[in-house]
Amino acid sequence: MSWSTPVTIRAQVEKAWGSGSLLAARVSGESPFPLEIRLRRPGARDITERFGAVMDWVNALREQSREKRGYGYDLRWLQVNNRVHGSNAIPVAAVIPDEGQALRLIGRQQDAQRFQALADTLLHHHPELRDWVARRPLSVLRHADDWPQLLAVLAWFLANPRPRLYLRQLDISGVDTKFIETRRNLLAELLDVVLPATAIQRDASGVKGFTRRYGLRTEAPQIRFRLLDPALSLQGLRDIAVPPEEFAGLSLPLQHVFITENRINGLAFPDTPASLVIFGLGYGLERLIEIPWLHDTAIWYWGDIDTHGFGILNRLRAGLPHARSLLMDRPTLINHQPLWGQEPKDKRYIGQPTRLTAMEQALLKELRTDRLGERVRLEQERIAFSAVERAVAATESVT
């Protein structure tokens, strides 16, 4: 039997609460009342064959209605005629006449009062948030204890748009860094409404884009490199990580710069005169394009021999067109056949490269068409270290 019950009626009102529509009406003025809930009810056959159960169902609904309890729902009736049992009144809908009845039925009166107090305070400070409050009333309630701090954050950003400070440097009474970090999604929704358009960088979004969107400073990406010539060490330091702007100011007598994705390969890279190796950048290679002195230095890129590796090489040459590939050739691939693996399907490069040499294009075509095997891949770290040493040594004669 799937007939509606007082429990299912309350569940429908709870659903309206969960959607936010009951509270939203307090702000928007668009009332959902009277709220009519159509009942799943007995059919003609049920009345004929199960008349006693039908009357029990009717009585159960009536006992929990406003008629008997003084609050809750009213029943809307329909007179039905039955060939066996004659004419009988059957409830066809439960009607919640107003917000007060709905809130009492589901026990949400205090929650509604608390929401009203919060909404009044919030809109007193920021009337422009009215539409947001109407859309997100349950968020207002869910963060009830946070609103003093949230309002303090909004006031601070209004007074200090795009401050160019680290999050840790914000001096807001009663608010610490962790509070903002753990509520970035909510704060982003609010700041987008209260701040002027000039204070928001619209192309930065999501949790990771929060600092850039509102003009905060972020930790600069680091370029990690090793000086391969002991004579070039900086006060004994050879393995160094610095922000791009500091790397751009590096002034050393370099002839060769090697770039490799794999961190261990960078750490184990053979010593080479007048050279350094950059490693661990992956698809962050674009940050190197703005380093002026790299444009006047021999560049060697060493990536995996797979479609993805050639895709990265093609991207690198968009900014550093003179970059050469290292150990990304057919002989290296064939000589290491026992160590081949398979390139993940979702990592395969599907673009149309325009900056590869004829030999690189030919090898990429073989990899794409699976001419040598299915999704063939030779990872950098599988290449014999002696082969690496020979290839690096050979670059010394190339300018």
C-alpha positions as CSV (number, residue, x, y, z in Angstrom):
1,M,0.0,0.0,0.0
2,S,1.6,3.3,-1.1
3,W,-1.1,5.7,0.1
4,S,0.1,9.0,1.5
5,T,0.4,9.3,5.3
6,P,1.0,12.0,7.8
7,V,4.7,11.0,7.7
8,T,4.9,11.5,3.9
9,I,3.1,14.8,4.2
10,R,5.7,16.1,6.7
11,A,8.4,14.7,4.4
12,Q,7.1,16.9,1.6
13,V,7.2,20.0,3.9
14,E,10.7,19.0,5.0
15,K,11.6,18.8,1.3
16,A,10.4,22.4,0.8
17,W,12.5,23.4,3.8
18,G,15.5,21.6,2.4
19,S,15.2,23.4,-0.9
20,G,15.3,26.7,0.9
21,S,12.0,27.9,-0.5
22,L,10.3,28.4,2.9
23,L,13.0,30.7,4.2
24,A,13.6,32.4,0.8
25,A,10.1,33.7,0.9
26,R,11.0,35.8,3.9
27,V,13.4,37.7,1.8
28,S,12.0,37.5,-1.7
29,G,8.3,38.0,-0.7
30,E,7.4,35.2,-3.1
31,S,5.3,33.0,-0.7
32,P,4.7,29.3,-1.6
33,F,1.6,29.3,0.5
34,P,-0.9,27.9,0.6
35,L,1.2,24.8,-0.1
36,E,-0.9,22.0,-1.6
37,I,0.4,18.4,-1.4
38,R,-1.6,16.0,-3.5
39,L,-2.2,12.7,-1.8
40,R,-1.7,9.2,-3.1
41,R,-5.0,7.8,-2.3
42,P,-7.1,4.6,-2.6
43,G,-8.7,3.8,-5.9
44,A,-12.3,2.6,-6.6
45,R,-11.2,-1.1,-6.3
46,D,-9.6,-0.4,-2.9
47,I,-12.8,1.2,-1.7
48,T,-14.8,-1.8,-2.8
49,E,-12.5,-4.5,-1.5
50,R,-10.7,-2.9,1.4
51,F,-13.2,-0.4,2.7
52,G,-12.1,-0.9,6.3
53,A,-8.4,-0.1,5.5
54,V,-9.5,2.9,3.5
55,M,-11.5,4.3,6.5
56,D,-8.5,3.6,8.8
57,W,-6.3,5.6,6.3
58,V,-8.8,8.5,6.3
59,N,-9.0,8.6,10.1
60,A,-5.2,8.5,10.4
61,L,-4.9,11.5,8.2
62,R,-7.7,13.3,10.0
63,E,-6.2,12.7,13.4
64,Q,-2.9,14.4,12.5
65,S,-4.6,17.3,10.7
66,R,-5.1,20.8,11.9
67,E,-8.8,19.9,12.5
68,K,-7.7,17.6,15.3
69,R,-4.3,18.9,16.4
70,G,-4.9,22.6,16.0
71,Y,-2.0,23.1,13.6
72,G,-0.4,21.6,10.5
73,Y,-2.3,20.7,7.4
74,D,-5.9,20.9,6.3
75,L,-7.5,18.2,4.2
76,R,-9.2,18.9,0.9
77,W,-12.0,16.3,0.3
78,L,-13.6,14.8,-2.7
79,Q,-17.0,13.0,-2.6
80,V,-16.7,9.7,-4.4
81,N,-19.5,7.2,-5.2
82,N,-19.0,3.5,-4.9
83,R,-21.5,0.8,-6.2
84,V,-20.9,-1.2,-2.9
85,H,-20.4,1.4,-0.2
86,G,-22.2,4.4,-1.6
87,S,-21.0,8.0,-1.3
88,N,-17.9,8.7,0.8
89,A,-15.6,11.7,1.4
90,I,-12.0,10.9,0.5
91,P,-9.1,13.3,1.2
92,V,-7.3,14.2,-2.1
93,A,-4.8,16.9,-0.8
94,A,-3.2,18.2,2.3
95,V,-3.0,22.0,2.3
96,I,-0.5,23.9,4.5
97,P,-2.2,27.4,4.7
98,D,0.8,29.5,5.8
99,E,4.4,29.5,6.9
100,G,3.6,29.3,10.6
101,Q,1.7,26.0,10.1
102,A,4.5,24.5,8.0
103,L,7.2,25.4,10.5
104,R,5.3,24.0,13.4
105,L,4.5,20.8,11.5
106,I,8.2,20.1,11.0
107,G,9.5,21.8,14.2
108,R,11.6,24.5,12.5
109,Q,10.2,27.6,14.2
110,Q,13.4,28.4,16.1
111,D,15.5,27.8,12.9
112,A,13.3,30.3,11.0
113,Q,13.6,32.9,13.8
114,R,17.3,32.5,13.8
115,F,17.5,32.9,10.0
116,Q,15.4,36.0,10.2
117,A,17.7,37.6,12.8
118,L,20.8,36.7,10.7
119,A,19.2,37.9,7.4
120,D,18.2,41.2,9.1
121,T,21.8,41.7,10.3
122,L,23.4,40.7,7.0
123,L,21.1,42.9,4.9
124,H,21.5,45.8,7.3
125,H,25.3,45.8,6.5
126,H,25.0,44.7,2.8
127,P,21.5,45.2,1.3
128,E,23.0,44.2,-2.1
129,L,23.2,40.6,-0.8
130,R,19.3,40.3,-0.8
131,D,19.2,38.1,-3.9
132,W,22.1,36.0,-2.6
133,V,20.3,35.5,0.8
134,A,17.1,34.5,-1.1
135,R,19.1,32.0,-3.2
136,R,21.1,30.6,-0.3
137,P,19.0,30.8,2.9
138,L,20.3,27.5,4.2
139,S,23.9,28.7,3.8
140,V,23.0,31.7,6.0
141,L,21.8,29.3,8.7
142,R,24.6,26.8,8.3
143,H,27.2,29.5,8.9
144,A,25.2,31.1,11.7
145,D,28.2,31.3,14.1
146,D,30.5,32.6,11.4
147,W,28.7,35.8,10.4
148,P,30.5,38.2,12.7
149,Q,33.8,37.1,11.2
150,L,32.5,36.9,7.6
151,L,31.1,40.5,7.8
152,A,34.5,41.6,9.2
153,V,36.2,40.0,6.1
154,L,33.8,41.7,3.7
155,A,34.4,45.1,5.4
156,W,38.1,44.6,5.2
157,F,38.2,43.8,1.5
158,L,35.9,46.7,0.8
159,A,38.3,49.0,2.6
160,N,41.4,47.4,1.0
161,P,40.5,46.2,-2.5
162,R,43.2,44.1,-4.2
163,P,45.7,44.5,-1.3
164,R,48.7,42.6,-2.7
165,L,49.3,40.9,0.6
166,Y,49.6,37.3,1.5
167,L,46.6,35.8,3.2
168,R,48.7,35.4,6.4
169,Q,49.2,39.2,6.4
170,L,45.6,40.2,6.7
171,D,45.0,41.9,10.0
172,I,41.3,41.4,10.6
173,S,40.1,41.4,14.2
174,G,38.8,38.0,15.3
175,V,39.7,36.4,12.0
176,D,42.7,34.1,11.4
177,T,44.1,32.7,8.1
178,K,42.6,29.3,8.7
179,F,39.1,30.8,8.9
180,I,39.4,32.4,5.5
181,E,41.1,29.3,3.9
182,T,38.3,27.0,5.0
183,R,35.5,29.3,3.8
184,R,36.9,30.4,0.5
185,N,33.9,29.2,-1.5
186,L,31.4,31.0,0.6
187,L,33.6,34.2,0.8
188,A,33.9,34.1,-3.0
189,E,30.2,34.2,-3.4
190,L,29.9,37.1,-1.1
191,L,32.8,39.1,-2.3
192,D,31.6,38.8,-5.9
193,V,28.5,40.6,-4.9
194,V,29.8,43.3,-2.5
195,L,33.1,44.3,-4.2
196,P,33.3,46.6,-7.2
197,A,34.0,45.0,-10.6
198,T,37.5,46.6,-10.6
199,A,38.5,44.6,-7.5
200,I,37.7,41.2,-9.0
201,Q,39.8,39.3,-11.5
202,R,37.1,37.3,-13.2
203,D,39.3,34.8,-15.0
204,A,40.5,33.3,-11.7
205,S,38.0,31.0,-10.2
206,G,37.5,28.2,-7.7
207,V,39.3,27.6,-4.4
208,K,42.7,27.6,-6.1
209,G,42.0,30.9,-7.8
210,F,40.7,32.7,-4.7
211,T,43.9,34.7,-3.9
212,R,44.4,35.8,-7.5
213,R,40.7,36.7,-7.9
214,Y,40.7,39.2,-5.0
215,G,44.2,40.6,-5.4
216,L,46.1,38.6,-2.7
217,R,49.6,37.5,-3.2
218,T,50.4,33.8,-3.8
219,E,53.5,31.8,-3.3
220,A,55.5,32.2,-6.4
221,P,56.1,29.0,-8.4
222,Q,59.6,27.8,-8.0
223,I,62.1,26.9,-10.7
224,R,64.3,24.1,-9.5
225,F,67.7,23.7,-11.1
226,R,71.1,22.1,-10.5
227,L,74.3,23.7,-11.6
228,L,76.1,20.9,-13.4
229,D,79.5,22.6,-13.3
230,P,81.0,22.6,-9.8
231,A,82.9,25.7,-10.8
232,L,79.6,27.6,-11.1
233,S,78.3,26.7,-7.6
234,L,76.9,29.6,-5.7
235,Q,78.8,29.6,-2.4
236,G,78.8,25.8,-2.6
237,L,75.1,25.6,-3.5
238,R,74.3,23.6,-6.7
239,D,70.7,22.3,-6.2
240,I,68.6,25.5,-6.0
241,A,64.9,26.5,-6.2
242,V,64.0,30.1,-6.8
243,P,61.0,32.2,-8.1
244,P,61.0,32.9,-11.9
245,E,61.9,36.5,-11.4
246,E,65.0,35.6,-9.4
247,F,65.9,32.9,-12.0
248,A,65.6,35.6,-14.7
249,G,68.3,37.6,-12.9
250,L,70.8,34.7,-12.8
251,S,74.1,35.8,-14.5
252,L,76.4,32.9,-15.1
253,P,78.7,31.9,-18.0
254,L,76.3,29.1,-19.2
255,Q,76.5,27.4,-22.6
256,H,73.9,24.7,-22.2
257,V,70.6,24.4,-20.3
258,F,68.9,21.0,-20.0
259,I,65.3,20.6,-19.2
260,T,63.8,17.3,-17.9
261,E,60.5,16.5,-16.4
262,N,61.6,13.8,-14.0
263,R,62.9,15.0,-10.6
264,I,65.3,12.1,-10.1
265,N,66.7,12.5,-13.5
266,G,67.4,16.1,-12.6
267,L,69.2,15.1,-9.4
268,A,71.2,12.4,-11.1
269,F,72.1,14.4,-14.3
270,P,75.8,14.1,-15.2
271,D,78.1,16.9,-14.4
272,T,78.7,19.1,-17.5
273,P,80.8,22.2,-18.0
274,A,79.1,25.6,-18.2
275,S,75.6,23.9,-17.8
276,L,72.6,23.6,-15.6
277,V,69.5,21.4,-15.6
278,I,66.0,22.5,-14.8
279,F,63.7,19.8,-13.7
280,G,60.2,19.0,-12.3
281,L,58.3,21.6,-14.4
282,G,56.0,19.3,-16.5
283,Y,53.5,21.4,-18.3
284,G,54.7,24.5,-16.3
285,L,57.3,25.0,-19.0
286,E,55.6,28.2,-20.2
287,R,57.1,30.1,-17.3
288,L,60.5,29.7,-18.8
289,I,59.6,31.6,-21.9
290,E,59.9,35.0,-20.1
291,I,63.5,34.3,-19.0
292,P,65.5,36.5,-21.3
293,W,68.8,34.8,-21.1
294,L,67.4,31.4,-22.1
295,H,66.8,32.8,-25.6
296,D,70.5,33.2,-26.0
297,T,71.5,29.8,-24.5
298,A,71.5,26.3,-26.0
299,I,68.4,24.5,-24.7
300,W,68.0,20.7,-24.6
301,Y,64.7,19.1,-23.6
302,W,64.6,15.5,-22.4
303,G,61.1,14.0,-22.0
304,D,59.5,10.6,-22.2
305,I,59.3,9.0,-25.7
306,D,55.6,9.0,-26.1
307,T,53.0,11.3,-27.6
308,H,52.7,13.3,-24.4
309,G,56.4,14.0,-24.4
310,F,56.4,15.3,-27.9
311,G,53.4,17.4,-27.1
312,I,55.4,19.1,-24.3
313,L,58.3,19.6,-26.6
314,N,56.0,21.2,-29.2
315,R,54.7,23.6,-26.5
316,L,58.2,24.5,-25.3
317,R,59.3,25.5,-28.8
318,A,56.3,28.0,-29.0
319,G,58.4,30.2,-26.7
320,L,61.9,28.8,-27.1
321,P,62.0,27.7,-30.8
322,H,65.7,26.9,-30.7
323,A,65.2,24.1,-28.1
324,R,66.6,20.7,-29.2
325,S,65.4,17.3,-28.0
326,L,67.6,14.9,-26.1
327,L,67.2,11.1,-26.1
328,M,63.9,11.4,-27.8
329,D,64.8,9.6,-31.0
330,R,64.0,6.3,-32.7
331,P,67.4,4.6,-32.0
332,T,67.0,5.3,-28.3
333,L,63.5,3.9,-28.4
334,I,64.5,0.7,-30.3
335,N,67.6,0.1,-28.2
336,H,65.5,0.0,-25.0
337,Q,62.6,-2.2,-26.4
338,P,62.6,-4.6,-23.4
339,L,61.9,-1.6,-21.1
340,W,58.9,-0.2,-23.1
341,G,55.7,0.5,-21.2
342,Q,52.2,1.7,-22.3
343,E,51.2,5.3,-22.4
344,P,47.9,6.0,-20.5
345,K,45.0,6.5,-22.9
346,D,43.9,9.8,-21.2
347,K,47.5,11.2,-21.5
348,R,48.0,10.8,-25.2
349,Y,48.7,14.0,-27.2
350,I,46.0,14.6,-29.7
351,G,47.0,18.1,-31.0
352,Q,48.6,18.9,-34.3
353,P,52.3,19.8,-33.7
354,T,53.8,22.5,-35.9
355,R,57.2,22.8,-34.2
356,L,58.7,19.3,-34.4
357,T,61.6,18.3,-36.7
358,A,60.9,15.9,-39.5
359,M,62.5,13.0,-37.5
360,E,60.5,13.9,-34.4
361,Q,57.3,14.1,-36.5
362,A,58.0,10.7,-38.0
363,L,58.5,9.1,-34.6
364,L,55.4,10.7,-33.3
365,K,53.4,9.3,-36.2
366,E,54.7,5.8,-35.5
367,L,53.7,6.2,-31.8
368,R,50.2,7.5,-32.7
369,T,49.5,4.8,-35.2
370,D,50.8,2.1,-32.9
371,R,53.1,0.9,-35.6
372,L,55.7,-0.3,-33.1
373,G,53.1,-1.7,-30.6
374,E,50.0,-0.5,-28.7
375,R,50.6,2.9,-27.0
376,V,54.4,2.4,-26.8
377,R,56.1,4.5,-24.2
378,L,59.7,4.7,-23.0
379,E,59.9,6.7,-19.8
380,Q,63.0,8.8,-19.2
381,E,64.0,6.9,-16.1
382,R,64.2,3.6,-18.0
383,I,67.0,4.7,-20.3
384,A,70.4,3.3,-19.3
385,F,72.4,5.9,-17.5
386,S,75.4,5.2,-19.7
387,A,73.3,6.3,-22.7
388,V,72.4,9.5,-20.8
389,E,76.1,10.2,-20.1
390,R,77.0,9.7,-23.8
391,A,74.2,11.9,-25.0
392,V,74.9,14.7,-22.6
393,A,78.7,14.5,-23.4
394,A,77.8,14.8,-27.1
395,T,76.0,18.1,-26.6
396,E,79.3,19.8,-25.5
397,S,80.4,20.0,-29.1
398,V,77.1,21.5,-30.2
399,T,76.5,25.3,-30.0
